[in-house]
Amino acid sequence: MDNTDKPIGIFDSGIGGLTVLRAIARKMPSESLVYFGDTAHVPYGSKSAETVTHYSLTIARFLVKQKVKMIVVACNTASALALEELRRQIPVPVIGVIEPGAAAAIKATRNRNIAVIGTEKTINSGAYKAAVRKLSRQRHEVTGLACPLFVPLVEEGWWKKEVTLLAAREYLNPLKTCGADTLILGCTHYPVIKDMIGKVMGPGVSLVDSAEAIAGEVEWRLEAQGLRRRGRKGGVEIFASDDPARFRRLAKNILGTPFKEVTLKTFD
């Protein structure tokens, strides 16, 4: 198989990374995509770095067996905790979501005051603060806030329920006083409830969707490495580590496209 015809591998702790898959598919419809949602172990945000790294390496090795040409870590927690080890052990290019999201926020902010919401592990890692410092010569204020309930609410499919709006208000109202004009959705589950987050934050705050940011990064990397696929529309293959029927139902709601099959793939 020609390297350009090989698929792009994408993985996340659950369904949230489908926002990344959707963004990549829209930007590069000729690319074939293989997605793995680790629904048996979601959420990653409350687990140890060692556990997240173990799960991430196991999934990445499975994707390599699917003959992928690149792996996108569509999980902010795994990007924060396991990216270095993935790049050390996996024989194809591995891209995380944090630096593309930080770069998009630097570009979007007008007052150099950025907020980021994510899982506890992502926020406590300081990965976004470090990425902003690395990518910009100017000083930026970066305020992080963990919103751990958002992931299970999204995984439950409660995207438009009052309880999710109440959780958003409870988490985000205190954040509105920090003066940030830009908010990074530092978990790929969060774009699913982007409208609710925007409603709470108000029109003066720009929301940075890491899914859109990483799609641009993937396109640039493929072009630079001569791996971009051209021509006919690419396919999509989806694996989940638990309850594929439920995953298929939620995937349809996120992607707007029914999938005939989500394949169950478990690990010891």
C-alpha positions in Angstrom: 0.0 0.0 0.0 1.3 3.5 -0.9 1.9 5.5 2.2 -0.4 8.2 1.1 -3.3 5.7 0.9 -2.8 4.6 4.5 -5.4 5.9 7.0 -5.0 8.4 9.8 -5.4 6.8 13.2 -7.3 8.8 15.9 -8.0 7.8 19.5 -9.7 9.2 22.5 -11.0 8.0 25.9 -14.5 7.9 24.5 -16.7 9.7 22.0 -15.2 13.1 22.4 -12.5 12.5 19.8 -15.2 12.2 17.2 -15.2 16.0 17.1 -11.6 15.7 15.9 -12.6 13.0 13.4 -15.4 15.2 12.1 -13.0 18.2 11.7 -10.4 16.2 9.9 -13.0 14.6 7.6 -14.4 18.0 6.7 -11.0 19.5 6.0 -9.5 16.5 4.2 -12.4 14.4 2.8 -10.0 12.2 0.8 -8.3 10.8 3.9 -9.4 7.5 5.3 -9.7 7.5 9.1 -9.5 4.8 11.8 -11.0 5.8 15.2 -10.6 4.1 18.5 -12.8 5.1 21.5 -11.7 3.6 24.8 -15.2 3.6 26.3 -14.3 0.8 28.7 -11.9 3.1 30.5 -13.5 6.6 30.1 -12.8 9.1 31.7 -9.0 9.4 31.5 -9.0 12.7 33.4 -9.1 11.1 36.9 -6.6 8.3 36.2 -2.8 8.3 36.9 -0.2 9.2 34.3 1.0 5.6 34.3 -2.5 4.2 33.6 -3.2 6.8 30.9 0.2 6.1 29.3 -0.5 2.3 29.4 -3.9 2.7 27.7 -2.5 5.1 25.1 0.4 2.9 24.1 -1.9 -0.2 23.9 -4.3 1.7 21.6 -1.5 3.2 19.5 0.0 -0.2 18.9 -3.3 -1.5 17.8 -3.7 1.4 15.3 -0.2 0.8 14.0 -1.4 -2.8 13.2 -4.1 -1.1 11.1 -1.3 0.3 9.0 -2.0 3.9 9.8 0.4 6.6 8.5 -0.1 9.0 11.5 -1.7 8.9 14.9 -3.7 11.8 16.3 -4.1 11.7 20.1 -7.6 13.3 20.2 -7.5 13.3 24.0 -6.1 16.2 25.9 -5.3 14.1 29.0 -3.4 11.6 27.0 -1.7 14.4 25.1 -0.6 16.0 28.4 0.6 12.8 30.1 1.6 10.3 27.4 2.6 12.1 24.2 6.4 12.0 24.9 6.3 8.2 25.5 4.0 7.6 22.5 6.5 9.5 20.3 9.4 7.5 21.7 7.8 4.1 21.2 5.4 4.4 18.2 7.0 4.2 14.7 4.7 6.7 12.9 4.2 10.4 13.5 2.1 11.2 16.6 0.3 14.5 17.0 -1.3 15.7 20.2 -4.0 18.3 20.6 -2.4 20.7 23.1 0.0 22.8 21.0 -2.4 23.3 18.1 -5.1 24.5 20.6 -2.6 26.8 22.4 -1.5 28.2 19.0 -5.1 28.9 18.0 -5.7 30.7 21.4 -2.6 32.9 21.0 -3.9 33.9 17.6 -7.5 34.6 18.9 -6.8 36.5 22.0 -6.8 40.3 21.9 -5.8 41.1 25.5 -3.4 38.1 26.0 -5.6 36.7 28.7 -6.5 33.1 28.0 -8.5 30.6 30.0 -8.5 26.9 29.5 -11.0 24.2 30.8 -10.2 20.5 30.8 -10.0 17.4 33.0 -8.2 17.5 36.3 -5.1 15.8 34.9 -4.9 18.1 31.9 -5.2 21.3 34.0 -2.9 20.1 36.8 -0.3 19.1 34.3 0.1 22.8 33.3 0.5 21.6 29.7 -1.4 24.5 28.1 0.4 27.1 30.1 3.7 25.6 29.0 2.6 25.4 25.4 1.5 29.1 25.4 4.9 30.1 26.8 6.7 27.9 24.2 4.8 29.2 21.2 4.6 33.0 22.0 7.3 35.6 22.6 4.8 37.8 24.4 3.6 37.2 27.9 0.1 35.7 28.3 -2.0 35.2 31.4 -3.3 31.6 31.4 -6.0 30.5 33.8 -6.9 26.8 34.0 -10.1 25.3 35.4 -11.0 21.6 35.8 -14.5 20.7 34.7 -14.6 16.9 35.4 -18.3 16.4 35.1 -18.4 17.5 31.5 -17.0 14.3 30.2 -19.5 11.9 31.8 -22.3 14.3 30.8 -21.2 14.2 27.2 -20.7 10.4 27.3 -24.2 10.0 28.7 -25.5 12.0 25.7 -27.0 14.7 27.9 -25.8 17.5 25.6 -28.9 19.6 25.7 -30.3 18.8 29.2 -30.8 21.4 31.9 -28.4 19.5 34.2 -25.5 20.1 31.8 -26.3 23.8 31.6 -26.4 24.0 35.4 -23.0 22.3 35.6 -21.7 24.7 33.0 -22.9 27.7 35.1 -21.5 26.3 38.3 -18.1 25.7 36.8 -17.8 28.7 34.5 -19.4 31.6 36.3 -16.3 32.1 38.6 -14.1 31.9 35.5 -15.8 35.0 34.0 -14.1 37.3 36.5 -10.5 36.4 35.4 -10.7 38.8 32.4 -9.9 36.2 29.7 -11.3 37.0 26.3 -10.4 33.6 24.9 -11.4 30.1 26.3 -9.7 26.9 25.1 -12.0 23.9 25.2 -9.2 21.8 26.5 -11.0 18.4 26.1 -12.3 17.1 22.9 -15.6 16.2 24.6 -16.3 19.8 25.3 -17.1 21.0 21.7 -20.1 18.7 21.9 -21.6 21.2 24.5 -19.9 24.3 22.9 -23.3 26.1 22.6 -23.9 25.8 26.4 -20.4 26.9 27.2 -20.7 29.9 24.9 -24.1 30.8 26.5 -22.5 30.9 29.9 -19.3 32.7 28.9 -21.1 35.3 26.7 -20.3 36.7 23.3 -17.2 38.6 24.4 -15.2 35.4 24.9 -13.9 33.5 21.9 -14.1 29.7 22.2 -11.1 27.8 20.8 -12.2 24.3 19.6 -9.1 22.1 19.8 -10.7 19.8 17.2 -10.6 22.5 14.5 -7.1 23.5 15.5 -5.7 19.9 15.3 -7.3 19.4 11.9 -5.2 22.2 10.6 -2.1 20.8 12.2 -2.7 17.4 10.6 -3.2 18.9 7.2 0.0 20.8 7.5 2.0 17.8 8.7 0.7 15.5 5.9 1.6 18.1 3.3 5.0 18.6 4.8 5.7 14.9 4.9 4.3 14.1 1.4 1.5 11.9 3.0 -1.6 13.8 1.8 -4.1 11.6 0.0 -5.8 12.9 -3.0 -8.8 11.8 -5.1 -11.7 9.8 -4.0 -13.5 10.2 -0.7 -11.9 8.3 2.2 -13.6 5.8 4.4 -14.1 5.7 8.2 -13.7 2.7 10.5 -14.6 2.9 14.2 -13.6 0.7 17.1 -14.8 0.9 20.7 -13.6 -1.0 23.7 -17.1 -1.3 25.2 -20.8 -1.2 24.1 -20.5 -0.6 20.4 -24.2 -0.2 19.9 -24.4 2.7 22.3 -21.3 4.2 20.8 -22.8 4.0 17.3 -25.9 5.8 18.5 -23.9 8.7 20.0 -21.6 8.8 17.0 -24.6 9.4 14.8 -25.6 12.3 16.9 -22.2 13.9 16.8 -21.3 13.2 13.2 -24.8 13.4 11.6 -24.0 10.1 9.7 -25.2 6.7 10.7 -22.5 4.0 10.9 -23.4 0.4 10.0 -20.8 -1.0 12.3 -18.7 0.0 15.3 -16.4 -2.9 16.0 -15.8 -4.0 19.6 -12.1 -4.3 20.4 -11.1 -5.2 23.9 -7.7 -5.4 25.5 -6.4 -7.6 28.3 
